[in-house]
Amino acid sequence: MDPLTEQQRAILDLERQFWRTAGAKEDAIRGLGLSPTRYYQLATQLLDHPAAMAAEPVTVKRMRRISTTRRLVRRA
């Protein structure tokens, strides 16, 4: 199992938080030096990363649930 990089850990840290104001998450994403598009690409890759599941199981499961819901809504 490959260990998580510092960037992957930062993404999981952001995903663990709940954002109360519009744009706050995007500001935090830019603070990592990433565009929102690249951030979400990397976050999606973490859904299948065994080390991510081992480090943050609740966060990864929530991310998977949100991803599945969005995919189903797009198909409808």
C-alpha positions as CSV (number, residue, x, y, z in Angstrom):
1,M,0.0,0.0,0.0
2,D,1.4,3.3,-1.1
3,P,1.5,5.9,1.7
4,L,-0.4,9.2,1.3
5,T,1.5,12.2,0.0
6,E,1.3,15.5,1.9
7,Q,-1.0,16.8,-0.8
8,Q,-3.3,13.9,-0.5
9,R,-3.5,14.3,3.3
10,A,-4.3,18.0,2.8
11,I,-7.1,17.1,0.4
12,L,-8.5,14.7,3.0
13,D,-8.2,17.4,5.7
14,L,-10.2,19.8,3.5
15,E,-12.8,17.1,2.8
16,R,-13.2,16.4,6.5
17,Q,-14.4,20.0,7.1
18,F,-17.9,21.4,6.6
19,W,-18.1,24.7,4.8
20,R,-20.6,27.3,6.0
21,T,-20.0,30.1,3.5
22,A,-20.0,30.2,-0.2
23,G,-16.6,30.2,-1.7
24,A,-14.8,29.2,1.5
25,K,-13.9,25.8,0.2
26,E,-12.7,27.2,-3.1
27,D,-10.4,29.7,-1.2
28,A,-9.0,26.8,0.8
29,I,-8.4,24.8,-2.4
30,R,-6.6,27.7,-4.0
31,G,-4.5,27.9,-0.8
32,L,-3.2,24.5,-1.6
33,G,-2.0,25.8,-5.0
34,L,-4.6,23.9,-7.0
35,S,-7.4,24.9,-9.3
36,P,-10.8,23.6,-8.2
37,T,-10.9,21.3,-11.2
38,R,-7.5,19.7,-10.4
39,Y,-8.4,19.4,-6.7
40,Y,-11.6,17.5,-7.5
41,Q,-9.7,15.2,-10.0
42,L,-7.2,14.4,-7.2
43,A,-10.0,14.0,-4.6
44,T,-11.8,11.5,-6.9
45,Q,-8.6,9.5,-7.2
46,L,-8.4,9.2,-3.4
47,L,-11.8,7.4,-3.3
48,D,-10.0,4.2,-4.4
49,H,-6.8,4.7,-2.6
50,P,-6.4,2.1,0.2
51,A,-4.2,4.3,2.3
52,A,-6.8,7.1,2.2
53,M,-9.5,4.6,3.4
54,A,-7.1,3.5,6.2
55,A,-6.3,7.0,7.3
56,E,-9.7,8.6,7.0
57,P,-12.5,6.0,6.6
58,V,-15.4,8.2,7.6
59,T,-14.3,11.0,5.2
60,V,-13.6,8.6,2.3
61,K,-17.0,6.9,2.7
62,R,-18.7,10.3,2.8
63,M,-16.9,11.4,-0.3
64,R,-17.9,8.1,-2.1
65,R,-21.5,8.6,-1.0
66,I,-21.6,12.2,-2.3
67,S,-19.9,11.1,-5.6
68,T,-22.4,8.3,-6.1
69,T,-25.3,10.6,-5.4
70,R,-24.1,13.2,-7.9
71,R,-23.5,10.6,-10.5
72,L,-27.1,9.3,-10.1
73,V,-28.5,12.8,-10.3
74,R,-26.6,13.5,-13.6
75,R,-28.0,10.3,-15.1
76,A,-31.6,11.2,-14.2
